[in-house]
Amino acid sequence: MSVAHLITVFRPRERCVAVNSSARPSRALKSFALLSLLLGASFAEAASIVQVKDPSSALSNALEHLSAYTGMSVAAEPEGSASLRIELNARRNAKIEPQGYTIRSKSGHLTISANDAEGATNGVFTLLRTLMVEHRKDPLSRPWNLEEKPSFTHRSMLVAPYRFGASYGFARLSPDRWDFEQWKDYLDLMRLTNMTNLTVGSARMYDPQYPDSQREKFRYETWKQVMDYCHRIGMQFDWFMQPNLVPEQMFWDHPDKRYVNNNGAWYGNGLDWSKGKDLILGTQKYTMSYFKDLDNLVLMYTDGGSFFFDNLGYSANPTENFADVTNSYVAMLKSAGNKAKLINMNWGLQFWADLAIPKAVRDKYPKYRTLQIDTIPLLPKDAGWEDASVLTWVQNFGPHIRNGGSPPVAESLLQAKEHGFKPVIDLFWYMNPESAINMFPHPYIRRAIQEAHYAHDELRVDGAKGYRLAPPMRFIDDYAFFRVASDATLKQEQIVNEVAGLLTERPENVATVIKAVNTLEQFWSTRKVEDIESADRLFRSVLASEHGKNLEYVSNGVTFLTYIVRMAQPGVDVHQRAKLKQQLYETVKSMYILQGLIADVVWIPEAQRFFSARVDMMVQDYGYFQYVPPQDLFDRSIYPKASSSPLPLHWPAEAGTKPGPSPFADLTDWPYAR
């Protein structure tokens, strides 16, 4: 895709220009400059941006974007009757600490002031974003009186370019196949919304010692460019992985050392720590040397109820290797010349142990009942911590919890705060449960607002992190998260108004897009066919007069989703579904962003069969609670007050008090029918 969040808002479809990635005007700047010419330069000729002395690269980048969009020149002194001045406060303003800014206008002049370059950069991008939303070029055509700081100091997005979540590396749709320019487009949107960190979770490894991994070399080269660009624009670059990750060839070359666990969630790219520790650390040292300038290494020790280094029969002391893994990685980072900070991706450690590890194992090895409290002292004192909140765990896994006897749950984010970890980061995982259905638009605006309030007002954590597998059709969703990560007080109306302003270039289309976004958000609560069909019509009605890729991709995704919803309706038989599939196939054949579903397999008879199978999976996912919870908002009566101590959940009366049925009781197809 050109994810094109920042840039393709105004880029004509036919004007996609590839340029050198080193210090040069980006496609964003080129499109802003084009817009400046189209809208006239009378204001630009009479105004200038007065920058601070020796600006940081991040602030310079922000001013380049602002200059390209407005047509105003950047100078050391005013060059016209009007000016926009960037100032660093001589005396620090405590009200805007940290990362905040003040934007004020008076008598034909506009000032962005901050305590440091980071705050000034955020202020410039807030000004630019507001102008873009309002379809306005002249910053002095409106009054400004704004003083604010971000709600969270750590604002991150985990983009996972690996082969699951049903994107499978599809052309243009999946970041698994993005070139640097596509990554840059996405980073420009993140920077426009004042995000601080990009986390890449590749689950892929390149090591020249393993020839089969050569196919991953271009990805490492691309991600190195991404890391460097992050640093140039004032963002941090983080790396997310499980600690036993190895190249696939290493996995197959050492059958006696493969990681295999019945309750693990991965197979084919990990070794057993107790058997392959030296091999693991050796190949990881190459990666950590290659990305030696990364800022944070995020290690996820467990997924699916087991440590990545447990053996098949479990262990009497499951934390035995935990300290060894942690200390070994700290030492390996140092030997690789990598100064990254270690962040523990807790990933519901006790939650998974209580639900996924068989009771007989927990009875035999009682240490599995105290994994959380036993592992906390084994982490470095200066480590960070991230996890999904109890709200997310219960909303997405509620039936699993009830079926498992509904054990009490504790808010690990509060446990982390109490033990002094910093930063403590709430992972908004609900944004993208891994499944085929979640490549399509699902705004989660009210849910984002709810989670931001919980994280900021109740937990008072340091950070908010989003999660995305395939961003191209989810501009609305990502923008909503980006904005509440900066301002947890935002309401749905303002977020939708901003989204509509960025998706359109013609003011007369804004009202229609606002209605479309609100209708789409409503659909995910009502699940009414008429709601998704209405949203589809509204988005498509403005496409002919608009040119932005973001609007095109959102509309394409809603069109595809409309067919999935129709197929999922009660009473639709196999013949009706087949007819709808054929109509869908013909409808999306011309949609550029969906080429991976249509044309990655170029022999049509087989391509159609793959398309049919993938659509069947999407229909199944649409009805599965874990991937699409029945309610878009979490019912806080189930968990009314956050606590670091385990508390019982209060299920609605109709749910009863006995363990619930198997979540897959009504399914007949493997692997869910067990």
N, C-alpha and C positions, 0 to 999 in steps of 0.2 A: 504494500500500500504506500502511497505516500500517506502515512498516518496523518501528516499534514495538519496537525492540530493547530499549531500557531500559523503555519504558512498557507495552507490551502483554503483557509477561510476566505481569502481573496484571490487565490490563484486560478486563473482560467484553466479549464480542463486541458486545453491544447498546449499550454505553455509550461511543460515540465522540463526544466533545464538541469542537466547534470554538470557540476562544477567541482573543481579541486577542493578537497576537504581541509587543507591547511588555511591559515589565517586569511580568509577571503570572505566577501559578502555572501551570506547564505541565501538559499532560495527564499527564505523569509524576508531578508532585506531587499532582495530584488522585487518581490511582489509588493512590499510596502512602498518601494520607490515608484513602481508602476502606478500604484493607486494614487500616490502623491501627484503624479503628472496628470492623471485622469481627472482629479478633483480640483486642480489648479494650484498655483504656487504663490498667490498674492500674499498670504499670511507668512509663508515661509521666507519670502524675500525680506520681510520686515522684522523677523524675529530670530533669535539664536538661543542655543542651549549653552549656558556657561558652566563648564565642568570644574571640578576641583583639581588642584595640582596633583600630578602623579596618580591618576585614578587606577584602581585595581583592574585586572583584566575582566573581571566580572562586571564592574561598573562600566567600563568602556564598552563591553558587549551590549549592555542594557541601553546605553546612550546611542549606540549604532542603530539598534532596532527602533528606538524612539525617533531618531533623526530620519531614518529611511521611511518611516510611516508618516511623519508630519511634514517632512521636507525641510525642517529647521536645521540649520548648520550647527555644528558643535565647535565652540571656540573657548579661548581662555578669557576673553572679555566680551561684553555685549556688542553686537554688530548691528543692532537696529533699535527701533523705538520700544519694542517689547522684548522680554527675555524670560527664559526659564532657567533659574539658577539652582545649582546643586551645592549644598553647603554641609560641612561637617561641624557639629556643635562644638564651640570652644569649651562649654561646660556641659557635661553629660546630662541628658534629660532622662530621669528615672522612669518616667511614664512610658517610655518606648523601649525599655530594656527587656529582653534582648531582641535584636533584629528588626526593631520598629522604625518608624519614620513619621514625619509631619509633612503634609502637603497643604500649602496655603497660598491664596492669591490676593493681590491688592494693587490697585492703581496700575493695571496693565502689566503687572509682573507676577510671576509664579515662582515659588520657592519650594524645593524638596530638601528638607533638612533631616539629618540623622546623626547618631552618635559615632557611627563608623561606616566604612564602605559597604559592608553587608546590608545594613539598614537602608543606606541610600540606594543600593541596587534594587532592593525590594520596593522602595518607594517609586523608582522610575518605572518598574514593571507594573505596579498598581495603576499608575497614571496611564501607561500605554494600554493596559487591558481595558480600563474604563473608557478610553477614547474609542477603542475598537468595538466594544459592546454598544456604545451609543452612536456608532457610525459618524464619529466626529473627528475632524483633523486638527482644529485649532484648540489647543489646551486652554486658551484664555477666553473661549466662547462660553464658558460656564464658570461659576464660582467654585472655589475649593477651600475646604476647611476640615481637614482630615488629620487625625492623630491616632495611630494604632500600632499594635504589635501582634505578631502571630499567636494564636492560641497554643500551639505546640512548637517547641524549638526544633524538633526532629520531624520532618515531613517527607515521607518516603513512598516510593512505589516499587514493589517487587514485580519485575517482569520476568516471566519464566519461559525462555525460548527452548523448551524441550518437548519431546514428542509424546505428549498426552494431552488430555482435555479436548480431544477430538479435533485439534487443529493439525496435528501430525505433520507439521512443516509445510502446510499448504502454501502454494505460491501467493505472495503478497499479504495473505491473511495472518500468517504466523511470524512472530519475530525470530523464529528459528531460521528464517531465510531472509531476514532484513539485511540490506547493505547499510553502510554508514549513514547515508543520506536519510534513510527511513528512521534510523535511530535518532538522528539529529532533529528531525521534525518532531518526534515525540518529546525529546529533551527540551526543545524550544517551547512546547506547550507547558511542560513542567516548570520551566524557568519563568514563563509568563505568569504562572499562578504561584510563584515563589516557593516551590518545593525545594528541599535541601538535599535529598539523596535519591540516587537510582541504585536499586539492588538487582543484580543479574543472577538468576538461578538457572544455570545451564544444564546440569546433570549430564554434561558432555565433557570429555577431556581430550586434549591433544598432548601427546608426548612423542617426540621424534624417535624414541627408542621402539615405538610400536607402529609399524608401517600402516596398519589398518586405520590408525587415528589421523592419517594425513587428511582425510575428508573433513576433519574438524579444524584444520589449520586456518582456513579463511575466517572461521568464526572467531578464533582467538585474535587474529589480526584486526578484525572488525571491532571486537570488544575492547581491544587496546586503544583504538581510535576513540571509541565511546568514552573510555575512562579519561583520556586526555582532554576530550571536549568538555566533559563534566567539570574537570578542574578549571578549565579556561573560563567557564561561565559561572563559576562559584558554587558548584554542587559537588557532593561527595559521591564516590563510586564504591559500592559494596559488592561482595561476592558471597553467594548463598550456596551451601552444599551440605551433604551428609559426610561424616568424617571417614567413611570407608570407601568413598568413591574412587574408582579407577577406570582407565580406558577399557572399552569393551574387550579388546584383544587380550588384555591382561586377565580378565575374568575367564575367558575361554582357554587361555594357555595354562591356567592353574586350577584344574578341576578339584583338587584336594583342598584348595583354599577358598573356594567360593562361599560367599555369604548366602545362606539359605535359611529362612525362618518362616514357619507356617503363618505367623501373625504379622510378618513384615509386609510392607506395601510395594517393595521394589525387587526386581530380579534382573540380573544380567549386567550390572555395572558396579558391583561391590564385592570386596573380599572380607572374609572373617578376620577381625582384628587380631585375635589370638594366634592365628596361623599366618597372616600375611601382613603384619604390621610394618615390617621393613619395606616391603614392596609398595604398600600404600603411601608411606611417608616419602619414599624416593620419588614416586611419580607426582605426588602433590607438591614436592619441593620445586619441580620444574614449573608448575602452574603458578605457585606463589612467587617465584623469581620472575616469571614472565609479567605478572601483574604486581610487581613489587611496590607500586605506588597506590595500591588500593587502600581505602580508608578503613573499612570494617570487614572482618571475616565473620560471617554468620553461620554457625554450625548447628545443624539440627540432628540431635542424637537419637531421635526416635520417630517412628511413623507407623501407626497401625498396631501399637501395643507391645513393641519390643525395641530394645536398643539395637542400633545397627551393628553392634558388635556382640550381641548375644549369640549363643550357639543354638542349634535346633532343639536341644533338650532343656533349654533355659539354664539357670545357674543359681546356686545357693546364695551367692553374693553378687547380684546384678550390677552393683556399682563398682565392682572390682576393677573393671577396665575403664570406667568413666574418668577417674583421675588420671589414669595413664594416657588416655586419648587426649585429654585437655592439656596436660603438661607436655606431651609429645608435640602437639601442634604449636604451642607457645614457643618451644625450643626450635622447631622446624622453621617457623616464621622468622625467628631471629637469624638462623643460619642462612636463610634465603635473602636476607637484607630487606625483609618486608616488615614495616612498622604498623601493620593493620591492628586495630583494636578488635578483641574477640567479643562477639555478641552471642549469647546463648539463645537459640531459637527453641524455647521450651516445648512448644507444640503439644500442649495438653498432656504433659508427661504422666501425671497421676490419673488423669481422665482416661487415657488409653489403657493404662495398666489395669484400672478397675473394671473396664468394660471388655477389653479384647483378650486379655490373658485368661485362660481357663481357670475356673475356681480351684480345680484340683492342683494346679501349679502354684497358685497363690497360697493355698493351704500348705503345700509341701515346702515352698520357699517364701516365708512370710515377709522377706525384705521387699518383695514386689508391692506390698501394701504401703510401704513408706518411701517409695522411690523419690518423691518430690523433696521431702525434708532431708533425705539422706544425700542428695546430690548437691544441694545448695552450697554446703561448705566446701565442696570440691572444685568450685569454679574460682577463677582469679578474682580478687577483690575489686579490680578495676574493670570487670567485664560489664557489658550491657546485657539487656534481657528483652526478649520480645515473645509475645504469645497472643493468641486469640483470646478474647474475653469470654467470661461465662455466658454472656448474652449470645455470642456467636455459637459457642459449643451447644447450648441448649436449643437454640433455634434450628440449627442445621442437623443436629443429631438426636433430637428429642425422642423419637421412637426407639432408637438404639438404647438410650439411657433408660427408658421405662422398661424395655425388654430385659435389660441387665439388672433390674431390681432397683433402679433409681438411687444409686449411692449418693451420699452427700457430696457437694462440690465446693471447692475453695477457689477464690479469685487469685490466680497465680501472679497477676500483675501487682496486686497489693502485697503478696508475699515478697516479691522482688524488691518493691520499694522499702519494705521493712528491713530487708537485709542489705540495703545500701547500694544495690546495682544501679548503674546509670550509663546511658539513658534506659528508661523503661518504656517500651513501645507497644501500643495496642495494634495488633494486626487485624485489619478489617477484612478477614478472610471470607466473610459472607459474600463479598463482592464477586467472587469467581470460584465457586465450588467446581472442582474439576469434572467437567462433563461436556458433552456435545452441545447442549442447549445454551451453554453460557458464552458462546461466541456472539450471540445476538443481543440487541439492545435490551437492557433491564436497568432503568435509571437508579433504583434504590435511593431516591432522594430523601424520602422521609426516614429510611433506615440509616442513611449516612448521618443525618442530623441527630437521630437518636443515639447512635454509637459515639458521635463526637461529644454530645452532652455527657454521656456516661463516662467517657475517657477523661474529659476535661473537668467536669464539675464534681463527679463522685470519686473517680480514681486518682485524678490529678497526676496523670502520667506525663512523661516528657515528650512522647512522640505518637504519631499516627502513621501507620503504613498500610497502603493499599496493596491489592494483589490482582494481577492480570496475566492471562495466557495469550489472548489474541485481541489487542486493543482496537484494530481498525474500525469496527462497527460499534464501538462502545465509547464514543466521544462524550456523550451526555453523562454516562456513568462515571467516567474518569474525571470529568470536569467537576461534577458534584462533589466527589471525594476530595479533589485538590482544593476546592474552595473551603469546605468545612475544616480541612486540616489547617488552614490559615485562620479561619474565623468560625469558631464553633457556635456562634450566635446566629448565623444566617438562617433565614426562613426559606421555604420552598419557593415562594413567589420570586424572591430576588435571584435565587439560583437559576430558575427557569428563564427569567428575563435575560440574565446574562448569557445563558446557553443560546437562546434564540438570537440574541444580538450577534454572537460569534458565528452562528451557523448561516447567517444571511448577510448579503451585501446590499439588498434592497429593503429600505425601511418598511415598505408596504407589505412585506412578507412576514414581518416579525410577529404580528398577532396570530397569524395562521400557525407558525412554528411553535409559539407558546401553547396554543391549544393542542397541537399535536403531541408535544412533550408531556403536558399534563394528562392527556388521554392515555398515552403510553404508560405513564406512572400509575394511573388508575387501573389500567388493564391488569397489572400484576397483582392487584388486590382483588379485583372482581372476577378475573379469568373469563370474562364474557367475550364471546367471539365478536360481537358488535363493537366492543371497545377497541380491539386490536385492528379490526377492519377500518374503523374510523380513523385511527392514528395513521394507518397505512395510506388512506386516501389523502389525508391532510399533508403528510410529508410529500407524497408524489405530486400534489397539486402545485407545489412551488418549484419543483425541480427544473422545469423548462426555463424559468427566468433567473435561476441561480447558477453559479459556477463553482462553488466550493466543494471540494472532495469530501469534507466531513459530512455535510448534509447528504450528499449522494450515498455515502457508505452507510450512514444511519438509516436512510430510507430503504436502501437495498436490504439491510438486515431485518427491518420491520416487515418488508414484503415477504421474505423467506419465512420469518417467524409466523406470519399470518397463516401460511399453508400448514405449518406444523400444528398450530392450534386447531385448525379445521380437521386435520387427520386424527387428532387426539380426542375428538368429541365422542361421547357415548353413541353407540348405534352405527358408527361408520364401519362398514364391512370391508373385507379385503379388496373387493372390486372397486368400491368407491375410493379407497385409499390409493389403489394403483392409478386410478384416473387423476387424482389430485397430485400424485408424484409426477406423472407425465406432464401435467400442466406446470408444476413447479420447475421441472427440469427445463422446459422450453422458456419459462419466464426469466430464469436467472442466467441462461446461457450467455447473454450479452453483458452481464454485470461484471465489470473488471475485478472488483474486490473478491468475487466468489469463484474466480478461475480455478483455484485449487480444488474445489469440489467438482468442477465440471471438466477441466482440461488437463489436470496433472497426469491423468491416464489418458493418452491421446487416441487409443483404439476405442472407438465409440461403443461397440457391444459390451466390452468389459467396463468401460467408464460408467455406463448406465447402471450396471449391476452394483458397482461400488457406491454410486450415488444413492441407489435404492437402499442399500444396507446402512449407509450413514444416516439417511433420513429416518429409517426405522429406529435407530439408536436415539436420535433426537426426540422422536415421539415418546419413546420409553422414558428418557430422561425428564421430559416435560412433566410427567406424572410422578416422579420420584422425589420424595420430600427432602432428601439430603441435598439434591442439586437445585431444587426449586421449592423452598419452604412454603407451606400452604398460606402463611400470613407474611406479608412483606415487613411488618413491624413485629418486634419481639414483644411478647406479653410479659410485662414486668411483674405482674402478680405472681408469676412462677418463681421469680428470683427478685424479690422487692428491694433487697439491700445488699450491697457488695460487702464481702467479708473475706479476710485472709484465712479464716478458719472454715473447715467443712460445714456446710449448712444443708439441710434437706430442701429439696425443690417442692414447690406447692403447685401440683398439677391441677388443672380445672376439674371440677367435681365430676363431670361426665367421663373423665379419664379413669376414674376409680383409683383404688389404692394398691391393687395387686399389680405384679409385673405385667407389662403390656405384651401383646402378641408379637411374634417375630415380624420385623419390618418387611420381610419378604414372603409372608405367608400366602399371599394371593398370586405370586409370580411363578410361572412355570418354566421359564427359560433359564438355562445356566448362564452366568455363574450365580445369579441371585436365588434360584430355587435350590436350596440346600437341605 
